[in-house]
Structure formats: C-alpha cells, structure tokens
Amino acid sequence: MSRSSGLLPALILVGAMVAGCGPQAAPPTSTTTSTAATAPGTSAAPAPTLTSPPATATVTATPSTSAIKPAWKTFTTADGQLAFDLPSAWSVRDPAGELPEGGGAFAEVTNEAGRPLATLRTNMATGSTCTEKYPYSEFESQELPALAQDSDVPRYVFETRGDAAAPGPANTPAAAYGITTVAAPTGDSACPIFHFFTWPPTAAMFGAFYNPDNNRTPGAESLPYLEQARKYMDTTEYQNIRRMITSLRPAG
C-alpha cells in the first residue's frame, strides 16, 4: 500500500389530494314516530339532537432538511469486475497509474478538495514476512462476505501498530484502514499492517494508511499521530470512507 495514497435515498413526499366533484346532496332525513305509551305522571323524553362530527383538518407533511442525506453514486472499475459506492462529490481517477502486468484495476478516490482517501488495486502479487511484532489496536472490524473467495472471508479493519512507548515499524505509517484477509491478531502484539485480500487471479487492496495531511482531523492537529487516527473515526469523512470501502462488491 502506498503511503502517499490517501487513500439516499431521496425522500419522496406523496400528498394525497382529494378534490370535490360538485355539490353533494344532504343525507336524507328520516322521521321516526314513537308509539310507545307514556306512563302516567311522566313526560316523553326529548328526542336526541343529532350533530355532525367536526371536520378533520388536513395536515401536509414537509420534509425535514436534516433528513435529506447527500447523494451517492456507484463506480465500476474499468475492467468491469468490481463496484463500490461513494459520495457524489468525490472523484475516482481510473487508472491512477500503470496497471499491473496482465491487467486489473487501479483506481484512486479523492474528496472534494482533491485529497486522496483510498486506493483500489487488483491483480497484485503479494507476500509478507513477519520478523517483528508491535503493540496494536483495532478500532473496528467488519466481515465482508460479498468478497469471500472459498473459505477466505475478508474483513474491513481500521488498526494501528505501536504506542507511545514502542513505536511502530520504521518508515511506515502506523495506522491504516482497508480490507484484509489476515486474521485478527491475538495477544498483545501483531505483525506490521498488511491490508490485502484474496481476489482472482491473485490479490487486491482497497484502503490507505492514515495520513494527517490527507485525512484532515479538525481539532487534533496537536495530538500524537495515533491519537489523531483515533479521533479521525469521529469525522463524517471517515464514516463515508468506511461506508465506501465496505460497499465493495463484484460488479453486475
């Protein structure tokens, strides 16, 4: 994964309108004659007075501005293999660079300001060697069965390596979000972040290392890197990134 890569519904209000079709005749009046005898010393009870029920007011609902969500759109990779949803104001550059030998997809997602937030690549040759482990944390994790290949069910994860006492791997950002088939770490340490998932013919990636220059986190500029990453989870931008990446699915 490149360090430089930062990577509705419309509410329809239907108002039922009832139009009069001309004057309507009043309901017929029926006259009832009582033949019951009146007991001596009593008078007949007065006939009940019939009144019409009050008219029912018609209330027209007005859609709340706060309930209208930003529009989203669907992007399909140039090779027609994968699709995902993203905010309509974001852009996708495809291809974002030289494609791997044998083809595949290489797309980069940028926000309204043109800052990269995630990269999608397929047909990648991967491999990793774990020679050292670091303290880790998983901010969140979610399985993505739509991308399962045989017994491999990838998951979306936002995780970190290192802490204040033990920095993460040298020359590598220590926080990242993306899709991986690597099992969740056990114990109190983990190998370096490796966000790749099985996708024919080899492997793919969709995510990015957390980069404060791209992943702007208001109010966190003075915080340590890992604390900024944690605070980024509370931003609308990150929530849209998570929704976008977890929407990845086979096209068609």
BELLIN-V422480 format. One record per backbone hydrogen bond with DSSP energy under -0.5 kcal/mol. NH is the residue of the N-H (numbers start at 1). CO is the residue of the C=O. E is the energy in kcal/mol with one decimal. If there is no record, write none. Layout:
nh->NH co->CO e->E
nh->NH co->CO e->E
//
This chain:
nh->6 co->4 e->-0.5
nh->6 co->7 e->-0.7
nh->7 co->116 e->-0.8
nh->7 co->117 e->-0.5
nh->10 co->8 e->-0.7
nh->13 co->11 e->-0.6
nh->14 co->12 e->-0.7
nh->15 co->13 e->-0.6
nh->16 co->14 e->-0.6
nh->17 co->15 e->-0.6
nh->18 co->16 e->-0.5
nh->19 co->17 e->-0.6
nh->30 co->28 e->-0.5
nh->32 co->30 e->-0.5
nh->33 co->31 e->-0.5
nh->34 co->32 e->-0.6
nh->39 co->37 e->-0.5
nh->42 co->39 e->-1.8
nh->50 co->48 e->-0.5
nh->57 co->55 e->-0.5
nh->59 co->57 e->-0.6
nh->60 co->58 e->-0.5
nh->61 co->59 e->-0.6
nh->67 co->64 e->-1.2
nh->68 co->65 e->-1.2
nh->69 co->9 e->-0.6
nh->69 co->67 e->-0.7
nh->73 co->86 e->-2.8
nh->75 co->84 e->-3.2
nh->77 co->82 e->-2.4
nh->80 co->77 e->-2.4
nh->83 co->249 e->-2.5
nh->84 co->75 e->-2.2
nh->86 co->73 e->-2.4
nh->88 co->71 e->-2.4
nh->90 co->87 e->-1.8
nh->91 co->110 e->-2.4
nh->93 co->108 e->-2.7
nh->94 co->92 e->-0.6
nh->95 co->106 e->-0.7
nh->96 co->106 e->-2.4
nh->103 co->100 e->-2.0
nh->107 co->120 e->-2.8
nh->108 co->93 e->-2.0
nh->109 co->118 e->-2.9
nh->110 co->91 e->-2.5
nh->111 co->115 e->-2.0
nh->114 co->111 e->-2.0
nh->117 co->7 e->-1.4
nh->117 co->109 e->-3.0
nh->118 co->7 e->-1.8
nh->118 co->109 e->-1.2
nh->119 co->207 e->-2.2
nh->120 co->107 e->-3.1
nh->121 co->205 e->-2.5
nh->122 co->105 e->-2.0
nh->124 co->203 e->-2.4
nh->126 co->124 e->-0.5
nh->131 co->129 e->-1.0
nh->134 co->190 e->-2.8
nh->137 co->160 e->-1.3
nh->139 co->137 e->-0.6
nh->139 co->158 e->-2.7
nh->140 co->158 e->-1.1
nh->142 co->156 e->-2.4
nh->144 co->154 e->-2.9
nh->147 co->144 e->-1.9
nh->148 co->145 e->-1.6
nh->149 co->152 e->-2.4
nh->152 co->149 e->-2.6
nh->153 co->151 e->-0.8
nh->154 co->152 e->-0.7
nh->155 co->180 e->-2.5
nh->156 co->142 e->-3.6
nh->157 co->178 e->-2.5
nh->158 co->140 e->-1.9
nh->159 co->176 e->-2.4
nh->160 co->137 e->-2.6
nh->161 co->174 e->-2.6
nh->162 co->135 e->-3.6
nh->163 co->166 e->-2.0
nh->172 co->169 e->-1.2
nh->176 co->159 e->-2.3
nh->177 co->208 e->-2.4
nh->178 co->157 e->-2.0
nh->179 co->206 e->-0.9
nh->180 co->155 e->-2.3
nh->181 co->196 e->-2.0
nh->189 co->186 e->-0.6
nh->190 co->134 e->-2.5
nh->196 co->194 e->-1.1
nh->197 co->204 e->-2.7
nh->199 co->202 e->-1.2
nh->202 co->199 e->-1.0
nh->203 co->124 e->-0.6
nh->204 co->197 e->-2.5
nh->205 co->121 e->-2.6
nh->207 co->119 e->-1.7
nh->208 co->177 e->-2.5
nh->209 co->2 e->-0.5
nh->209 co->5 e->-0.6
nh->210 co->175 e->-2.8
nh->214 co->211 e->-1.6
nh->215 co->211 e->-3.9
nh->216 co->214 e->-1.6
nh->218 co->216 e->-0.5
nh->220 co->217 e->-2.0
nh->223 co->220 e->-1.8
nh->228 co->224 e->-2.3
nh->229 co->225 e->-2.3
nh->230 co->226 e->-1.9
nh->231 co->227 e->-2.2
nh->232 co->228 e->-1.9
nh->233 co->229 e->-0.7
nh->233 co->230 e->-0.8
nh->234 co->231 e->-1.7
nh->235 co->232 e->-1.9
nh->239 co->235 e->-1.9
nh->240 co->236 e->-2.2
nh->241 co->237 e->-2.2
nh->242 co->238 e->-2.9
nh->243 co->239 e->-2.0
nh->244 co->240 e->-2.4
nh->245 co->241 e->-3.0
nh->246 co->242 e->-2.5
nh->247 co->243 e->-0.6
nh->247 co->244 e->-0.9
nh->248 co->245 e->-1.6
nh->249 co->83 e->-2.1
nh->251 co->81 e->-2.3
//
